[in-house]
Amino acid sequence: MVSWSQSERNDIEDLWSKINVEEIGPQALARVLIVYPWTQRYFGKFGNLNSVAAILGNPSVAAHGIVVLKSLDLAVKDLDNIKATYTKLSELHCEILNVDPDNFRLLADCLTIVVATKFGAAFSPEIQATWQKFLAVVVAALSSRYF
């Protein structure tokens, strides 16, 4: 179990309130698929992922990016119970989808880059550290079924 200071809770909630899920979600997932092309193997039903332009223009990538980012809202709303919050998603990704759990970390890294690009100087080192701690807890929760 992780402990959160009140400052960390405030930083996570404040940053989350400024994130446009429909903008950031598709950008983060597209970045994963572009930078780490082997991750595309999990998205065979998404159609053409053969180029950067195809990925960026793919409506299925955009839609799934939104779904993924919306799921972070669950963690933001229950910071003290993130592992339990993601039990079923961890089980789905482990036992049914057979997703390599390292992909959760790759997505978290790409999400951090997209958020940093969007917010610039407002994404201070302190806020970034808190954000990365938050995402590390989410990644651990999503990976929990694997171990």
Backbone bond lengths (Angstrom), bond angles and torsions (degrees), N, CA, C in turn:
res aa  C-N    CA-C-N  psi(-1)  N-CA   C-N-CA  omega(-1)  CA-C   N-CA-C  phi
1 M - - - 1.448 - - 1.519 109.38 -
2 V 1.290 115.21 138.82 1.457 121.72 179.74 1.528 108.81 -99.85
3 S 1.307 115.31 149.64 1.464 118.30 174.61 1.521 108.20 -110.68
4 W 1.301 114.06 144.33 1.463 121.62 -178.49 1.518 109.02 -118.54
5 S 1.317 116.00 132.65 1.460 119.12 171.76 1.528 107.61 -76.11
6 Q 1.316 116.18 162.82 1.463 118.97 178.34 1.527 110.12 -63.69
7 S 1.308 117.28 -34.61 1.458 121.49 177.40 1.530 111.16 -63.07
8 E 1.340 116.32 -43.12 1.469 119.68 177.82 1.524 110.92 -64.07
9 R 1.309 116.73 -43.06 1.470 120.36 177.91 1.536 110.28 -58.79
10 N 1.314 115.24 -45.49 1.468 119.53 -179.89 1.521 111.39 -63.70
11 D 1.339 116.69 -42.41 1.474 120.46 -179.77 1.522 111.17 -63.33
12 I 1.325 117.52 -43.80 1.463 120.87 179.56 1.520 110.65 -63.59
13 E 1.314 116.75 -48.07 1.457 120.88 -178.99 1.527 111.57 -64.57
14 D 1.329 116.96 -40.21 1.462 120.70 179.74 1.529 111.25 -66.05
15 L 1.324 116.58 -47.54 1.463 119.77 179.50 1.522 109.89 -62.55
16 W 1.317 117.12 -45.36 1.460 120.78 -178.93 1.530 110.91 -59.39
17 S 1.320 117.60 -38.18 1.472 120.88 -179.24 1.526 112.13 -65.16
18 K 1.326 117.22 -19.71 1.469 121.97 -179.07 1.527 113.03 -96.36
19 I 1.316 117.08 -9.66 1.466 120.82 -176.66 1.520 110.10 -82.62
20 N 1.322 115.33 125.61 1.456 122.34 174.40 1.529 106.74 -88.16
21 V 1.308 116.50 104.64 1.462 122.78 -175.23 1.524 111.33 -58.37
22 E 1.336 116.96 -40.34 1.466 121.17 -178.09 1.530 112.56 -68.64
23 E 1.301 117.49 -20.05 1.467 121.83 177.56 1.529 111.01 -94.95
24 I 1.315 116.80 -51.53 1.460 122.18 -172.60 1.531 111.96 -74.49
25 G 1.315 118.34 -39.00 1.469 121.31 -178.88 1.519 112.96 -57.49
26 P 1.336 118.56 -54.92 1.462 119.65 178.85 1.531 112.79 -61.10
27 Q 1.313 117.38 -37.77 1.466 120.16 179.70 1.527 111.17 -64.53
28 A 1.323 116.62 -42.27 1.465 120.37 -178.15 1.527 111.14 -67.04
29 L 1.338 117.26 -46.72 1.460 119.23 -179.94 1.525 110.95 -66.02
30 A 1.318 117.55 -40.78 1.471 120.22 177.62 1.522 110.64 -60.52
31 R 1.312 117.09 -40.87 1.474 120.70 179.44 1.526 110.55 -61.67
32 V 1.328 117.24 -41.37 1.463 120.23 177.86 1.527 109.66 -60.10
33 L 1.320 117.00 -48.20 1.464 121.26 -176.61 1.526 112.60 -66.68
34 I 1.315 116.79 -29.21 1.464 121.18 179.87 1.527 110.72 -81.42
35 V 1.315 116.74 -49.32 1.464 121.57 -174.70 1.529 111.44 -75.29
36 Y 1.299 116.95 -33.10 1.467 122.63 -179.43 1.527 108.57 -121.66
37 P 1.322 117.86 74.42 1.471 120.60 -171.72 1.529 115.01 -59.00
38 W 1.332 118.09 -22.67 1.459 119.21 178.24 1.518 112.09 -65.58
39 T 1.330 117.53 -18.91 1.466 119.77 178.40 1.529 111.48 -70.98
40 Q 1.310 117.01 -15.44 1.467 121.07 -179.91 1.527 112.16 -62.19
41 R 1.323 117.35 -22.41 1.469 120.16 -176.58 1.526 112.63 -61.01
42 Y 1.307 117.57 -21.13 1.461 120.86 179.17 1.530 112.91 -85.10
43 F 1.319 116.05 -4.13 1.459 120.19 -174.07 1.524 112.05 -123.18
44 G 1.320 116.68 39.03 1.460 122.48 -178.05 1.519 113.82 -59.20
45 K 1.313 116.99 -28.54 1.475 120.67 -179.25 1.530 112.64 -80.83
46 F 1.317 116.69 -2.96 1.466 120.26 -176.61 1.518 112.82 -83.31
47 G 1.303 118.73 -3.91 1.461 121.08 178.85 1.519 111.59 84.52
48 N 1.307 115.89 -143.32 1.458 123.06 -172.54 1.534 112.03 -68.88
49 L 1.322 114.55 116.27 1.467 122.24 174.36 1.531 109.09 -127.48
50 N 1.324 116.09 30.08 1.468 121.52 -170.88 1.518 115.60 -82.56
51 S 1.326 117.89 -6.42 1.464 120.13 179.93 1.520 109.12 -153.07
52 V 1.311 114.82 167.02 1.469 119.68 177.06 1.524 109.97 -59.09
53 A 1.323 116.42 -45.72 1.471 120.18 -179.44 1.529 111.30 -61.60
54 A 1.332 116.47 -40.63 1.464 120.03 179.86 1.524 110.91 -64.53
55 I 1.315 116.84 -41.55 1.469 120.80 179.41 1.525 110.45 -66.06
56 L 1.335 116.14 -47.74 1.466 120.05 -178.21 1.529 112.18 -64.22
57 G 1.326 117.28 -29.05 1.459 120.87 -179.05 1.512 114.37 -97.31
58 N 1.318 117.75 4.30 1.452 121.53 -175.45 1.530 110.56 -82.04
59 P 1.330 117.88 116.60 1.467 119.71 -178.14 1.529 113.79 -64.88
60 S 1.329 117.14 -28.30 1.469 119.42 178.50 1.523 111.11 -70.48
61 V 1.325 116.43 -36.94 1.469 120.31 176.16 1.527 109.03 -63.13
62 A 1.326 115.71 -46.98 1.466 119.98 -179.56 1.525 111.10 -61.01
63 A 1.320 116.60 -45.89 1.465 120.41 -178.28 1.527 111.33 -63.59
64 H 1.332 117.08 -42.61 1.466 119.31 -179.39 1.526 110.61 -70.24
65 G 1.324 117.37 -35.01 1.459 120.35 175.64 1.521 111.76 -59.40
66 I 1.312 115.88 -38.08 1.467 120.99 177.37 1.528 110.23 -66.85
67 V 1.329 116.91 -45.16 1.464 121.45 178.90 1.526 110.47 -59.01
68 V 1.334 115.76 -46.62 1.463 120.48 -179.17 1.525 110.46 -60.44
69 L 1.316 116.11 -47.74 1.460 118.43 -177.20 1.527 111.55 -68.90
70 K 1.321 117.62 -36.22 1.467 119.47 176.78 1.520 111.42 -60.66
71 S 1.333 116.68 -30.48 1.464 119.08 -179.46 1.532 111.55 -67.68
72 L 1.329 117.61 -21.32 1.473 119.64 176.50 1.522 111.61 -66.33
73 D 1.319 116.19 -25.00 1.459 120.03 178.55 1.531 111.12 -57.66
74 L 1.322 116.10 -34.48 1.467 120.27 178.43 1.525 111.43 -60.54
75 A 1.331 115.49 -41.58 1.472 120.02 -179.87 1.519 111.16 -70.64
76 V 1.324 116.63 -40.97 1.467 120.33 179.80 1.525 109.91 -60.79
77 K 1.316 116.28 -38.30 1.463 120.72 -177.52 1.527 113.21 -77.86
78 D 1.345 117.52 -14.92 1.467 119.98 -178.26 1.528 109.36 -141.34
79 L 1.317 115.75 62.78 1.463 121.49 -175.45 1.529 113.22 -58.88
80 D 1.307 117.58 -25.34 1.457 120.50 -177.54 1.525 113.44 -87.88
81 N 1.317 117.29 -1.83 1.458 119.94 -174.33 1.533 111.16 -140.38
82 I 1.325 116.96 37.16 1.463 121.35 -173.77 1.529 111.39 -63.94
83 K 1.310 118.22 -41.85 1.468 120.14 -178.61 1.522 111.02 -59.29
84 A 1.297 117.42 -47.47 1.469 120.66 179.13 1.521 111.21 -66.02
85 T 1.317 116.23 -35.59 1.456 120.94 179.78 1.520 111.62 -58.84
86 Y 1.326 116.38 -36.36 1.464 120.74 -175.15 1.525 113.99 -104.20
87 T 1.311 118.44 15.36 1.462 121.19 -179.62 1.531 111.75 -56.96
88 K 1.307 117.66 -49.46 1.475 120.68 -177.64 1.526 111.87 -68.69
89 L 1.322 117.48 -37.78 1.467 119.52 177.20 1.528 110.97 -66.45
90 S 1.322 116.84 -37.92 1.456 120.49 177.34 1.522 110.05 -63.40
91 E 1.312 116.27 -44.37 1.465 121.30 178.51 1.529 110.69 -61.85
92 L 1.312 117.94 -45.37 1.463 122.07 178.86 1.525 111.39 -58.42
93 H 1.331 116.39 -50.05 1.466 120.31 -177.37 1.523 112.26 -68.12
94 C 1.317 117.06 -31.67 1.469 121.46 -178.99 1.524 111.94 -80.45
95 E 1.310 116.47 -53.82 1.451 120.57 -168.33 1.523 114.74 -91.26
96 I 1.304 117.99 -26.16 1.467 120.33 -177.13 1.525 111.63 -107.91
97 L 1.325 116.61 -49.51 1.469 119.85 -177.06 1.524 113.12 -85.73
98 N 1.323 116.60 -18.59 1.477 122.32 179.86 1.528 112.68 53.65
99 V 1.291 116.07 45.82 1.463 122.35 179.19 1.527 109.27 -82.01
100 D 1.313 116.31 133.52 1.464 121.59 174.91 1.526 107.32 -62.43
101 P 1.332 119.31 123.27 1.461 120.36 -175.90 1.528 113.64 -63.57
102 D 1.316 118.32 -19.38 1.461 119.77 176.82 1.527 111.45 -64.26
103 N 1.317 116.85 -21.74 1.465 119.87 178.37 1.526 112.24 -65.21
104 F 1.320 117.35 -26.76 1.462 119.94 176.51 1.529 109.87 -64.64
105 R 1.331 115.78 -40.96 1.466 120.29 178.05 1.530 110.56 -66.12
106 L 1.320 116.77 -42.12 1.468 120.11 178.75 1.529 110.40 -60.17
107 L 1.317 116.23 -42.74 1.462 119.84 178.41 1.526 110.56 -65.06
108 A 1.312 117.47 -41.61 1.471 120.39 178.36 1.527 110.78 -60.94
109 D 1.333 116.55 -41.86 1.470 120.08 178.26 1.525 111.01 -63.36
110 C 1.328 116.37 -45.18 1.465 119.71 -179.92 1.524 111.10 -66.53
111 L 1.309 117.19 -37.44 1.459 120.89 176.92 1.526 110.46 -62.36
112 T 1.310 117.16 -41.80 1.464 120.88 178.38 1.525 110.65 -62.15
113 I 1.318 117.26 -41.10 1.473 121.27 178.70 1.526 110.49 -63.84
114 V 1.316 117.04 -44.20 1.468 120.63 179.75 1.530 110.49 -63.87
115 V 1.322 116.76 -43.02 1.471 120.83 178.86 1.530 110.35 -64.67
116 A 1.329 117.31 -42.58 1.465 120.88 178.61 1.519 110.87 -62.48
117 T 1.314 116.74 -40.67 1.468 121.29 178.53 1.525 110.57 -64.54
118 K 1.310 116.43 -41.50 1.468 121.77 -178.49 1.535 112.11 -67.43
119 F 1.326 117.36 -43.68 1.463 120.46 -171.12 1.519 114.63 -100.62
120 G 1.317 117.78 -10.89 1.465 121.14 174.83 1.518 112.92 53.82
121 A 1.331 115.04 -130.29 1.466 121.14 -175.82 1.529 112.96 -62.58
122 A 1.330 117.75 -24.05 1.468 120.67 177.78 1.528 111.78 -67.56
123 F 1.341 116.05 -18.82 1.469 121.38 175.99 1.519 106.54 -92.84
124 S 1.323 114.71 71.01 1.463 122.62 -173.97 1.530 111.13 -63.89
125 P 1.320 117.25 163.71 1.471 119.23 177.04 1.532 112.76 -55.68
126 E 1.306 117.59 -36.59 1.468 120.78 179.82 1.534 110.96 -67.63
127 I 1.325 115.53 -44.14 1.466 119.38 179.13 1.524 109.79 -67.36
128 Q 1.325 116.93 -40.00 1.459 120.07 177.58 1.523 111.12 -61.18
129 A 1.308 117.83 -42.71 1.465 121.13 179.11 1.531 110.64 -60.84
130 T 1.320 116.42 -42.77 1.463 120.46 178.46 1.520 110.79 -66.04
131 W 1.333 116.75 -43.52 1.468 122.26 178.92 1.531 110.39 -59.97
132 Q 1.337 116.08 -43.97 1.455 119.52 -179.47 1.533 111.48 -68.69
133 K 1.313 117.41 -34.03 1.470 120.72 174.71 1.529 109.08 -63.30
134 F 1.317 116.04 -45.53 1.465 121.68 178.19 1.533 110.70 -58.12
135 L 1.330 116.12 -49.87 1.461 119.25 -178.89 1.530 111.88 -65.51
136 A 1.323 117.88 -33.34 1.465 120.92 177.10 1.530 110.53 -63.22
137 V 1.314 116.26 -38.40 1.466 120.24 177.98 1.535 110.10 -67.43
138 V 1.333 116.64 -40.84 1.467 120.72 177.42 1.526 110.06 -63.60
139 V 1.325 117.08 -45.21 1.472 121.17 178.88 1.526 110.42 -60.46
140 A 1.319 117.42 -43.97 1.461 120.82 178.14 1.528 110.66 -61.62
141 A 1.311 116.88 -40.26 1.463 120.51 179.33 1.526 110.80 -65.95
142 L 1.326 117.13 -43.40 1.459 120.21 179.17 1.527 111.87 -67.70
143 S 1.304 116.83 -26.40 1.463 121.95 -179.38 1.527 112.50 -90.13
144 S 1.307 118.19 -7.25 1.464 121.60 -170.30 1.526 113.47 -60.88
145 R 1.279 118.60 -32.61 1.470 121.46 -177.91 1.533 112.33 -71.33
146 Y 1.317 116.17 -18.50 1.450 121.30 -176.61 1.528 112.17 -77.89
147 F 1.330 116.59 -18.50 1.468 119.18 -172.26 1.509 111.84 -115.45
